[in-house]
Amino acid sequence: MNDSRGLTAQQVEENRQRYGRNVLTERERQSPWLKLLKKFNDPLIRILLVAAVLSIGISFYEYYYLKEGANVFFEPVGIVVAILLATVLAFWFEYRAEREFVLLTRIDDDVQVKVLREGRAQAIPRRDVVVSDIIVLATGDEIPADGFLLESHNLQVDESSLTGEPMCRKTCDERLFDAAATFPSNRVLRGTNVLEGHAVMQVDAVGDATENGKVFTSVRIDSTVKTPLNEQLDRLSRWISRLSFVLAFLIIAVKIATYEPEADFVMAHFFMYLLKAVMIAVTLIVVAVPEGLPMAVTLSLAYNMRRMLKTHNLVRRLHACETMGAVDVICTDKTGTLTQNRMRVDNVMLCGDNMNPYFLENIVVNSTASLDGDKVVGNPTEGALLLYARGVQSDILQLRKQVTVLDEVPFSTEIKYMASTVESSVDHHVIQYIKGAPEIVLDMCDHIGGNVSREELDAWTAECQRRGMRTIGFAKDKTFIAIVSISDPIRPEVSDAIRKCQEAGIEVRIITGDSPATAQEIGRQLGIDADKIVARARPMDKKSIVEQLRDEQGRVVAVTGDGTNDAPALKAAHVGLSMGDGTAVAKEASDITILDNSFASIVQAVMWGRSLYKNIQRFILFQLTVNVVACVVVFVGAFFGTENPLNVTQMLWVNLIMDTFAAMALASLPPSAEVMKERPRRRHAFIINRRMIANMMATSLIFLMVLGWLLWYFKTHNIDAITDFHHFFQADQYNARLHSYELTFFFTTFVMLQFWNLFNVRLLNTQTSLFHQQWGRGFTSIVLIILFGQVVMVELGGKMLGVVPLDPLSWAIIITATFFINVIIYIINRKLLNQTAI
């Protein structure tokens, strides 16, 4: 093949068949139905499914063989509703977020590319480029595929999206190759941009085979890791399921062992006895399993997902809300994340007081770049100089018009300077302005302006270069007039945000594709130790580091980045955070997008995550206290032959409706800055800590004492109204069954004990007094809804709930008595349980 002529039509087709098309293979997206089905893999959901099947079977038996009413189906219907609400809600929030992100993965492959084929230049869509095509590149072009240079003229390429380097010099001259560069100096890559110059390249990789494509492919691979919350909820579900099934089998075993037939053994009678034992066991399982927990966790995550959006955190995956609270190491990219990815003048050293007008004119006239508002068109270094000049003299366009350019020497890598001979607007004389590498410009000058020595300039230049900055020298005719240092400035909020992360026990590491000198200087300015900085890292290097931290060291890892080169690491992390102005590939790989590109928003996400975890702990404590008390009531009743004063429908009301609102009340609590003073929690620490267990057992014990006394009292007295209460500790008679009023009174007392306990749970892990707590509008509104709902259900629930209306005096006594009981519990927990280590 003759490179000057390009490929023939036959060669194009052969190479397309052999090497494929120049498109990135998009990730195959799962069908919505499959995503919904995956939500049923949650262990708690599986427990509920087992309970639902057993409950349905029992209900059909009661309806068809025992001829009971249709209300026997309330229990299985309630369980099924719990399952559907938990799974459908989680699916819907993630599905909606996924739809919003679909547009981010669409790559425009119809952009026109200039190629040489059949001996002539042609414009073809980027998707039609094939291996061995010859591409003509010009300033502003996005490079369509990977390849090597055949010709290059002053070629500068922005590789920041792939390597982190905003400006790389590319050349065909092996003598000018940069040995420290991430990729060879004669190699150009898909997705990078030509800043200036022009070149001719020959393609050697297209589509998924390009460096960009390899990164994109690694993002498509599902490397989803189990989040800390998932691990803890799985452990909790195993604990609950094992305990509930052990107790259920124990009930059945004891019932069988204690079976005494009335006369001769009759199999039918034994079967009916065994079936009743199974029904009690199923009731215990239903009571033990917190049906509202999966839905409550989903609601808490979704609620916080929406509220985090107000702090510029667009959450794509629900789990990321909470996982940020467990993060103990953040691996961050440099360019565009810690820095602004916009070159700016850092410092200026003028040689002589009268040189400033000539210095500014040199900047404005002796340049190939221009400004479009604040956007730089052309070389970013020259753009930084223009922005500086505009800050000193606002109308640089007018200044450029006042100067007549007579001759130019363009910049090249060979001479390392550029020059313009002009008729100056300062003194109207013909002047030659020179700009370039300081050592080159100094060697071209006869003297230095002012009283500055060469040694001073060399020392100033060396210090700037040690700090990873670019330096540029300026001359007027043969007089050296100024030297400038240019850097990619750190975002203003980053230093304080990193300090807050470190104070919160979170280690911050820099992993960048940029040069070691630049990375070390950024780390120095931000207070990050040199041993926590990795430079010249390629995309898969970043991923390997994250995997080592995650798998070998057991760390909870967050990764921040904005470039395609960050995508594999973003995908491998527990939480990937992309910047709002980052590449589409980076956003596709991430879990959260930081809309304002601010590292401070990441600190906010950590605070939200830690606060959310504490709220989930509070809800688990609240609901398990309900279930422990109910289980003991059922378990004791099973052995002593008493009827269960709490029916399954009532427990479903508590677990599904009341507890769901309780979860919303706790989720509505604002994040607390106090959590940022704590160390990150251990990844494998059980979600139920020792303090929670002590709190739960003490509270449950007092509730059981109150409810036990109430049950004993109803068994030994006939109570049809609140005025019938008398002789509180003396038995009058024994009643085989409780009256409707007594059952309603017992159920309402049970609920109101839990209602007031919500306030105690709210204060878990805080030092705030019950009587000085600011509850917040959201929390107060929701608990009032809970109270109103309980009143409505008792007054109107009837047979469905197994209750009768209560008179106002009964309500007043129950509400007042249960309030003071919880005040006593609050005092006990404050005095005794706060001494318990977490």
Secondary structure, 3 states (H helix, E strand, C coil): CCCCCCECHHHHHHHHHHHCCCCCCCCCCCCHHHHHHHHHHCHHHHHHHHHHHHHHHHHHHHHHCCCCCHHHHHHHHHHHHHHHHHHHHHHHHHHHHHHHHHHHHCCCCCCEEEEEECCEEEEEEHHHCCCCCEEEECCCCECCCEEEEEEEEEEEEEECCCCCEEEEEECCCHHHCCCCCCCCCCEECCCCEEEEEEEEEEEEECHHHCHHHHHHHHHHCCCCCCCHHHHHHHHHHHHHHHHHHHHHHHHHHHHHHCCCCCCCCCHHHHHHHHHHHHHHHHHHHHHHCCCHHHHHHHHHHHHHHHHHHCCCEEECCCHHHHHHHHCCEEEECCCCCCECCCCEEEEEEECCHHHHHHHHHHHHHCCCCEEECCEEECCHHHHHHHHHHHHHCCCHHHHHHHCEEEEEECCCCCCCEEEEEEECCCCCCEEEEEEECHHHHHHHCCEECCCCCHHHHHHHHHHHHHCCCEEEEEEECCEEEEEEEEECCECCCHHHHHHHHHHCCCEEEEECCCCHHHHHHHHHHHCCCHHHEECCCCHHHHHHHHHHHHHHCCCCEEEEECCHHHHHHHHHCCEEEEECCCCHHHHHHCCEEECCCCHHHHHHHHHHHHHHHHHHHHHHHHHHHHHHHHHHHHHHHHHHCCCCCCCHHHHHHHHHHHHHHHHHHHHCCCCCHHHHHCCCCCCCCCCCCHHHHHHHHHHHHHHHHHHHHHHHHHHHCCCCCHHHCCCCCCCCCCCCCCCHHHHHHHHHHHHHHHHHHHHHHHCCCCCCCCCCCCCCHHHHHHHHHHHHHHHHHHHHCHHHHCCCCCCHHHHHHHHHHHHHHHHHHHHHHHHCHHHCCC
